[in-house]
Amino acid sequence: MREDSCDLWTLKTGVAEYISHSTFCRKKASCGVIVAYHAELHDFCNLDSFPVSLRSFFVMNTKTMTNSLTNTLRILGLSAASSICGFTFSIAFAASLLQAQSPQSKTPDGKTVLAKVGTEAITYKTLEDAYRKNINNKSVQLTNVSADSVRDFLNLYINYRLKVQDAKARGYDQKPEIVQDIRQNRASLAAPYLFERALVNPRVDTALARRQKQFRVGLIFTKILENDTARAYKRSVAMLEALKKGADFRKMATDSSDDEYFRKLGGEMPLLTSDRVLREIENAAFRMNVGEIYPKPIRSNLAVPGYYIVKLLGMEPRVAVRGRYILLKAPTRTAPNGSAMPPSPDDSIATVKRTDSVRKLILSGLDFAEAAKKYSEDGYAQYGGIFPAYYTETTGYINGLRYQFPDEVVKWLFAANRKNGDMSEVIPTFNGMYIVRRDTSKIGGDDREELKRFYKRVHFEADKKIFFDSVKKARKFSMNTKALDAFLKSVDTTRPSFDSAQKVRLSGKLLKETMMKFTGYALTVNGFADSLLKRNELRGFSLTRQGMTQALEKLNEAALTDALTSTLEADYPEFAALMKEFEEGILIFRVEEQEVWSKLKFDTARARAYYEPIKDRFKTQEQYEFSEIWVSSDSLAQTLYKRLQDAKNRPSLFDSLAAEFTERPGYKERKGKWDPLPATEFTIPDEFKKRGAKIGDVLPPFKFQGGFAISRLSAIQPIRGKTFDEAIPDFAAQFQDMVQKELTQKWLDGLRAKYPVAIEQETFKSLWK
């Protein structure tokens, strides 16, 4: 798309304006016209509460699905998600297919038949597409995968197709409840898919391309006072004219900008990249050459509305670097009032010396990563001080991590003469003393997911409105305001819109009136009244002209979405494939529920036969029986322990002291007695084991769970073989898995007899020699 004009692009019969990218500046303007803002980077979705990322399969609302999923749907190598959402095999199997690669480069005809399942042919392209989706790699060529791996994958795919054919032969695809389920879920999938393709991806692609660059702009701001837009605009135009005649931009920004931040800096903004400044300013920057001034003022409607004059001061590649660092901090000090104080001069000097000695060790041959692990006082020390991702001047870490290096470190990393492999001197900062090594660099970075989350959070709703406005125009949308006025005069505005009595007040003639329409669609007053009664999303709108206009807009948006998504399968082959997988996944789920899961009951007699040959595998853990006195006071713990010692650890005294003094909730009445426990880490039995305690021993007080524990060892239950009932939780899953595989295999054997399977062996051998 060109960016020097108002671009138009077409989606089906709708025309949408090209909507450019940007967000807000990371630095804060004092008057708030450019906001210090960066959205928190977390998963975000506001499209009908449905995940927009279509690279993964979708969550479905099949009623019986949730219950059956708890049985862990594993059908002959298919994962639970695969069984439901279509042909996606388990990760473990996908990984195994990546092992052996054969170095062939010949690309066969995609129509080449590799196998037949009943009347259905499995072509090379069909199998390759399924394989690529399974390993999430669109570029892999199936002929470069080993023959054994392809054969295994083909067999699993054949099983998948057998199940689909069986489900269809039983008429599951015609069952009304399944058809309805598929229809409802298509509606949930279609709108997010449309918006992802029509709005999100193009905008994110543009922003990602722009993030190969970083730029610096100068700004002069004129504030709109008391809604006097004309005065502010004329003032900005007058300044533009003066600049064209040679006026100094920096001096004008210092003298004339209505923003204190810009005045102090001579209008010069910090280094920026895409989505870090008002989008209109960003668009202007990418339309100009360095040194140019944008030919017209740019309007802003942020917290303080006004006009900007924009000059492009610089445009350069956005360098991303990665390396390692070591951070040493001076001892912290606390003021009498409890507030933090900066380190003393002596402590700072000592820290510089310590850091410099570490640097000298590295220069003498100590590996930087090992030095970081040993000396750095930072969370990444354990990883050898490595940057967790590539780092840029404009966004920090490109993976959205909000930690930022101090300015002094950033200045060193991106100095004009900086080379990969350079190691810094000691860099003093407010946070401590740094040693930094720059290892690698590249231009730009993969910020796609960050950009996508930010776009959806900040710009999506506004862009969607513009999108629908353009589609409405293309489809000749019109609203019957007279019908709306008549509707409002007829209803009882003191009652809610969803009151069933409202429709009774409308005349038969009015009910037939068209309320709104566009090409291929019309909504009558009757239809509108029914929607107000039945659709929950319309209940929040008041019975006013504004409220009902908003309700109609929502209905219009839904109708336009339905119209635009009605031919998605024809417009987007990927969507057609997704819907096919979705439908087949539901069909397989239903037929497997009947053939496998409904028959998968725990047979006690067979389970016992399974248990007997392997029962020696199942052992109990060594268990410790003990009592405890837990108190929050160390002095009280020591006093109680001395009393016990003086009484030679008499059990009856321990019980009485526990009943009187233990502070652990619920243990006074139990006289401090715990249920038997194994000696796992951070438990009282672990203390017994580490100290070699014997039956009857009382351990002296030790810190435990925020207090102090005195514990007495009463008995040790030795390791023994588990009974059948005790062992059931240990082997039930494996046993049920065995039964499930038997049921599945029996079913598949029957299907292979019903639908003959034939692998084209000669063709297979010619492709995988």
Beta strands, then each sheet from edge to edge (+ up, - down):
strand 1: 8-11
strand 2: 14-17
strand 3: 113-117
strand 4: 120-123
strand 5: 213-223
strand 6: 298-300
strand 7: 306-317
strand 8: 319-328
strand 9: 333-334
strand 10: 340-341
strand 11: 391-392
strand 12: 396-397
strand 13: 427-429
strand 14: 432-443
strand 15: 478-479
strand 16: 514-518
strand 17: 521-524
strand 18: 623-631
strand 19: 698-704
strand 20: 707-717
strand 21: 757-759
sheet 1: 1+ 2-
sheet 2: 4+ 3- 21+
sheet 3: 5+ 7- 6+
sheet 4: 12+ 11- 8+ 14- 13+
sheet 5: 9+ 10-
sheet 6: 15+ 16- 17+
sheet 7: 18+ 20- 19+
end
